[in-house]
Amino acid sequence: MNPRTLRVLEYPKILERLAHYCAFSGGAELAASLLPSDDLTTVQEWLAQTREAYQLLGQKDDISFGGVSDLRPLLDRAERGAILLPPDLLEIKFTLQRARQLRTLLTRIESSFPHLAEMAADIEPCDHLVEQISHCINDRGDVMDSASPELARIRSELRIAQERLLSTLDRIIHSADIRPYLQEALVTQRQGRYVIPIRAEYKGNIEGIIHDQSASGATLFIEPLKVVQQNNAVRELELQEEKEVRRILLELSTAVAEEAVYLRRNVQALARLDFTFAKARYAYALDATVPEMLPFQPRRSKQKRDETEEAAAHPGSIIDLRRARHPLLDPQTVVPIDVYLDDDTYIIVITGPNTGGKTVTLKTVGLLTLMAQSGLMIPADVGSRLSVFEGIYADIGDEQSIEQNLSTFSSHMTNIIAILEEADPHSLVLLDELGAGTDPEEGSALAIALLENLRDRGITTFATTHYSDLKLYAHNTPGVRNASVEFDVETLSPTYELSIGLPGRSNALTIARRLGLNPVIVEKAESIVRPDTLQADKLLDDIRRARQEALEAAERAKARERQAQLLEADLRYQLAQIEQARRSVIAETRALMQAELEAARKEIEQLRRQARSGFSTGTTAHEEFLARAEKELARRSQATEEVNRRVVVPGSAEERLIGSIEVGDTVWVPSLQASGEVLAIHSASNEADVQLGNFRLKLPMKRLELRQKAVKETAASGVTIRVEVPTSSPGIELDLRGERVEEGLERLERYLDEAYRARLPFVRIIHGHGTGAMKSAVREALKHHPLVGSMRAGDPGEGGDGVTMVKLVNS
């Protein structure tokens, strides 16, 4: 990728932020050196790795690289023969332990995260080295006695020698002869020797060797002659200890050097994993998504300027960024934009006011493309798509003022010349303020010529400009399309929104008028501007208004569609509840009928036994009775089988009947998973009105399946069996005190229904006195309720006028 383009698009700032999410220097180095790839397979592989890390962090946000260090400097020292200190060896140990933990974790979930597992597979645990270090050095960094038998022996002898020496010194400082000369009654060390503090004026009173004095000179630190030999013995053992510790550390350092190849490989694997998880954490910070990366799909544009012209050769580039945000801008204030190339477009000309977001749009397109080709998720909505460009070139100046001069123009032109030499149909070119910095007429002509060259060569291009001629060029030229950044003339501020398909306007005269410029001057300016320009601007305003109205209408339609979907979901739920209740009632009915049949069978069998034992076989009356009972039993059994036949799985072959659907038939609606009764059939539209629970729906006949034909009653029809299944009792009392009237009436309606189905003979409604509103409403509702047989105010012992006693019908 062009280094200047990376700098202009602020790609290094992205890498700085990415490195911030790395846990150790190895990952940060990979982040700092990351460059976009122009190979589709590589880019897709990188993004797959990032996606897996992103998903794993969503499941396990405790993925940690704590304890991991960059071991390469230590390995270099070990290979040169240097002795590593205990903290260095602990650094190696902790890094290897964390590496093993990560390898174990990622290997265990390989089926779900194959790319991460593949990276972890490069980790060599080096368990023997970890054990060797752990055997010799504890987690505080001390070389332990267990490091070698020799070290254990030396330290044992050293402890004994120190105890003897300290015991002798303790007797000395507490002796009556020495105590008056002491500055303090304690034992300390100077230059590796155990000494006692003596006042300077008494130095001649004690035989010994002076090793040090205090800063004031008032205290001398003297080694008494009595302990010189003991001090020598201790010091000799200390030197032996140091020598043995040094030998142990050298042995461990040699072991590290021997494993240096594997340890470097581990550092590289850990760095790659750290870098990959850093990309995922950065994605969470950006609220980013994985774009779909696609190859170029060359094609011919369907548009032509005229019949004699050959259709433009579309390079097949794909850019479809949905609600894209610039990653370096404040996420709270940045305005998302939609940027896309349709099948006929590969050059976009963006126009609009200064500081309106044209340059930000260019940088957003370029920077998000660079990020995607670097394996980074991009701050855009799901569904965004991009081609992998072999080269990305940008000429974007930071100066946005009108004080541009020839040197600025020359600088831009030099960059553009270099871009034209290097770019090809697999490139993306970004040009800011094309043709600016020189005479407007010449600059406009030059800009059109440059765009025409890029178009003829099939190079995907985004360009910004102030020139009106380029708007007309984009409108009339196949492969080229206008776009604009919006400006709110009411607030005199840009909206930073991008509208593809519409050219922008400068709004200079409108802004001047709203700022209070003399109307005479504004009108004079309007008279100077070409009439066709003013007419075009007015037409643009009309188009924008119509477009905005269409967008608002579409949004309202979407809202209605969402509401309809919610209603449909609610309907499905209610129908499912109704169907479940229906099946529950039928199942209970079947169980009751079956129980009655079993009881009848047992009763008949008992009568038969009694008849055989108590009467002669020729008893006609009993035989006739048994015959009638068996006939009734058979009839009831047939009714039970009919119920069983109807209770089958919806949509099953058993339930589906053959024949035409008629009014009164029971049908199944697979799309709603519910059954209902046909109320009417409309032959002209081939639709039917179906009662589904409390809903009456008009549905296509092809969506209905016949389940049960309507029963046509005749004089010869059999006896109807009515089985009532009582529900659980809601209690004989309903207390509505404290309720609002509307809520109270709703509760009353539900309660009366439940009480009736529970076969309660009467109920007591407590409404209290209060303002009288609830009492009046309740009694008015009860007066006309179909389940109420009669009602009266309560007697004094029942609650008086604060309650209403209700007798239910059929009780």
Buried (B, 14 or more C-beta within 10 A) or exposed (E): BBEBBBEBBBBEEBBEBBBEBBBBBBBBBBBBEBEBBBEBEBBBBBBBBBBBBBBBBEEEEEBEBEBBBBBBEBBEBBBEEBBBBBEBBBBBBBBBBBBBEBBEBBBEBBEEBBBBBEBBEBBBBBEEBBEBBBEBBEEEEEBBEEBBEBBBEBBEBBEEBBEBBBEBBBEBBEEEEBEEBBBEEEBEEBEEBBBBBBBBEBBEEBEBEBBBBEEEEEBBBBBBEEBEEBBEBBBEBBEBBEEBBEBBBBBBBBBBBEBBEBBBBBBBBBBBBBBBBBBBBBBBBBEBBBBBBBEBEEBBBEBEEEEEEEBBBBBBBBBBBBBBBBBBBEEEEBBBBBBBBEBBBBBBBBBBBBBBBBBBBBBBBBBBBBBBBBBBBBBBBEEBBBBBBBBBBBBBBEEEEEEBEEEBBEEBBEBBEBBBEEBEBBBBBBBBBBBBBBEEEEBBBBBBEBBBEBBEBBBBBBBBBBBBBBBBBBBEBBBBBBBBBBBEEEEEEBBBBBBBBBBBBBBEBBBBBBEEEEEEEBEEBEEEEEEEEEEBBEEBBEBBEEEEEEEEEEEEEEEEEEEEEEEEEEBBEBBBEBBEEBBEEBBEBBEBBBEBBEEBBEEBEEBBEEBEEEEEEEEEEBBEBBEEBBEEBEEBBEBBEEBBEBEBEBEEEEBEBEEEBEEEBBBBBEEBEBBBBBBEBEEEEEBBBBEBBEBEBEBEBEBBBBBBBEEEEEEEEEEEBEBEEEEEEBBEEBBBEEBEBEEBBEBBEEBBEBBBBBEBEBBBBBBBEEEEEBBEBBBEBBEEBEBBEEBEBBEEEBBEEBBBBBBBEEE
